[in-house]
Amino acid sequence: MMKKEIDPADKVQLWPPVTDPARLAERKAEWRLVKTNLDRMTGYLKKSVHKYHKELFFYGTMLDERRFYSIDYDWLSAPFADALPLFQLWYHPGDPAEVYRAIYEQQWQGGGLEEARRLLFALQATKFADGYGMLGGREPYAVKMLLPGLDYKETREFSESHGKFSMALPPRITCIEWTNGGTYFLHRSMLENPFLPGLYLWEHMNFAVDKYWHDVEADGRLDRTMAAFHRRFRELLAFNDHSEPHWDGERAQQRRDELVEKFETGQCCARLQDFWGEAKKAYDAGDPIPHQIEDEA
């Protein structure tokens, strides 16, 4: 079936294009990294939709969402994987510290936040452009945008066709596993990503463990969870002990040091501090790090 021609009137301008020559040169260089990352998202995005990403990145324009499926897109090739807020944050040329707030407010009633959150964490184990990460350092702002609350039982929800979206995470499976997963991959040189989203969930993890530990105890996987905590803490402690150094990641080292400082200065809840103390005792004794369980990270 022949696709209908797109009328310029069907497009919307989300932000003005960059015209400054120096800034535009930076954007062109970044696009090469963005394109590399899009190529690694083939399970979620067809290569045929990359042209729409390029248009949004360089010109700030895209087809009106109301016209996605009637003109050029089908349900198998949604151009932004129904996760538009994530790509808006990634491609916007402005300061992400300001941009994420504006996108959150725009999307609160419009939807897309739940799919954006799911995609962000589904991809955190992917090897993206070396040192660039998934979103070029915008990952902490993506977490702020998609998880602005800590208490999943008290944060706002809104109804969508597929259910409700909570603005915080229950302790299991999501919060603890996503945080442990991000910290696990920080320790592994194969990803070379200092901006793993799970690294920015420790505040959420601390709250969930402190307030909802009974939920973890009741889910039947307590032993596995405890073992995962012990491994993550041991890996943080042994981060610089290897004879073969990690990939040269200054930001990864910085993030590791920030996490260690939180525990060393007692900034976490009592239960996490106890876990940290147990891991330190085992580390000082020279005990080996327990084996990783395959489906844990």
N, C-alpha and C positions, 0 to 999 in steps of 0.2 A: 504494500500500500504506500502510495506516495505521501511524503510528509508535507504538511502545510508550510508555506513560507512564513517566516517570522516577521511580523510587522514591528518596526521600532517602537510603536505605541504600546506594544506588549511588554516592553522592558522597563525596569525600574532602576533608578540611580541610587545606590546605597551610600556612596561617598564619591567625592570628586577625584579624578585621576591625578596622579603625580606628574607634574610638569617640570619641576626643577631638574636640570640636567644631571647634577651630581647625585641627587636622590634617586633619579630614574636609573642611573647606572647601578646603584646599589640594589634597586628592585630587580633589575635584569639579572644580576648575579644571584640574588636570592631565588629567583624563579627557577634557575637551574637545579637548585636543591629541592625546591618544592616539587618540581617535575619528577625528580628521582624518587621522592617519597610517594607521590601519587602512583608511580609505577609499581610500588610495593604494596599498594592497597587493592590489588586486583580482585580480592575476594569481596570487596565492597563497592568498588568503582570500576566501570568499564573504561578502557582507554578512549573509547569514542566520546566520552563526556569531558575529557580533559580540556577541550577547547573552551568549555563554559567556565572552568576553573581559571583558565588563563585570562578570559575576559573580565571576570570578577576581580582577579588579582591586579591587573594593570589598569582597568578602566572603572572599576567599582560598579559595573552594570551587570544585570542578570535578568532573565525572563521572569516576569511576574509569576509568583508561585501559583496563582490561580490558573495559569495557562500551561503549567508544566506538562500535564498529561493530555492536553487537547491539541498541542501543536507539535512538539518535537521530542517529547520524552515518553517512555513507557515505564510500567512498574518494575521492569527488570533492569532499567538503566537510569534510575533517579539520579540526576547529576550531582547531588550533594548527599546521597545516601540517607536522605531525610534527616540529616544532621547539620543543617545549614548554620546554626549558631557557632559551631566549632570552626567551620571554614571562614565565616565572617571574621572571627577573632584572628585566625591565622593570616588572612590575606589583607586585613585592614592596615593601611600605612601609618596609622596614628599610634599614639602611646597606648600599649595594651592595658596599662593600669587604669586608664580612663575608658578605653573602648569596651572592656568586658562588662562594665556596669551598664553602659548604654545598650549593649546587645541583650543583656539579661532583662532589662526593663521592656525592651521591644518584644522579646520572645516569650515573656511570661504568659501572656494570654494567647500568643500565636502558636505555641507548640514547638517541637523540635528539640527541646532541652533533654528529654529522656533519651532519645536516640543519639544525641550528641555525647551524652555521658557514657552511654553503652559503647559507642565507637571509640571514644578516647581510651577507655581502659581495655577494650578488646585488642587494641593495637599496641599496648605498651610493651609487649614482648617482641615486637617486630624490629628488625635491624634497619634503621633509617640512615639517612645521610650522616656520615661520621661527624660527630661533634655538634651537629645541627639539631639532633633529636627529631621528634615528630613535628613540632610546631615552631622550631627555631627559638626556643627559650620562652615561649608564651604559655607553656604547660601550667605553671603555677597560677596564672590568671584564668586558664580554662577550668582548673579545679575550683577557684573562687567563684567563677560564673555558674558552674553546674552544681556546686555543693556549698552554697553560702551558709547553710545551717549545720549544727552539730547534732541536734536531737531529732531523730527521725520520727519520734512520736508527737512532736510538738510543732515541727515546721509545716508551712503551708503546703497544700496539695491542690491541684486543679484537675478537672476531669477532661480526658481526651477520648477519642473513639476507642482506643485500646486500653483504657484504664486510668489509673491515677499516678501522678509523678510526685514522689516525696523529695524534698530538697535536702535531705540528709540520708545517711546510710545506716541500716541496721548492722549490728556487730558481726553477724555471720549471715550469709557467706561473704557478702560484699566488702565491708569495711576492713576486716582483719585480713582477708585474702588479698584484696587489692593493695593494701599497704605492704604486707609481707612480700607480695610479688614485685612491687616496685623496688623495694630494698634489696631483694634477692638479685635482681638484674643490675642494680648499681654495682654489685660485687663481681659481676661477670663481664669480662672484657669483650665478649662476643657482640654486645650491642653498642657499645661506645656512645651511650646516650646519657648525659648528665642531667637530663630533665624528665626522667621517668615520672609519670603522673602520680604513681603510688607513693613517691617520696614526699609528696605534699599533702598526704592524708594523715600524718602522724597526730595532728591535733584532733582530727575526727576519731582516730583509733584510741587516743588517750581518753576522750570523753566516753566512747562506747564501752571500753573496758571498765572504766570507773563506774558508770551508771548501769550498764546492762550486762555485766558479767554472768548473771544468772541465766541469760538467754544462751550464752556460750556453753555453760555447764549443762543445759537442758537439751542441746542439739545432738548429743551422742558422739561428738567428735572432739571432745576435750583433750584427749591425749595427743591427737594430731596437732591441735592448735598450740598446746604447750610446747611441743617439740619444734614447731615452726618458730615460735618466739625465741626459743633457745638458740636455734641456728642463726636467725637474723642478728641477734645480739653478738653471738660469737664471731660472725663474719664482719660486723662493724669493728669489733675489737681487734681482729686480726687483719684489718684492711691493708696495712702497710708491712706485713710480716713476710710476704712471699719473696723467694729468691728471684723470681721473674716478676718484675713490676707490672702493675696494671697499665692499661693504655694511658697515654699522657692526657689525663682529664683533670684539669685544675678545678673545674666546677664540681666534678664528682667528689674530689677530695674535700672541697669546701662543704658540700652537702653532708658528707659523712661526718666531718668534724662538728657541724652544727647539731647533728643528731646525738653524737656522743656527749657534747656539752650539756644538752638538755638532761641527760641521765646523770651525768657527773655532778650537776648542780641541783639535782632533785626537783626538776620542773614538771615531772610526770606524776601520774597518780600512784598511790602506794603499791598497787598490784604490779604495775609495770616496773616500778623501782625495785621491787623484790625480785622480779624476773631478771632484771639487769644485774643485781647483786649476785644472783646465782650464776649467771653467765660469766661474770668477772672472776668469781672464785674458781670456776672450771678452767677459764683461760689462764689464770695465774698458776694453776696446778699443772698446766700443760696437757690437759685432757683433750683428746681429738674432738673435732666438730662432728656431731652426729650426721649420718647420711641424709641426703635430701630425699624426700618422698616424691615420686615422679609427678603426681598431680597436684602438688602443693602450690607451686609458684604461679 
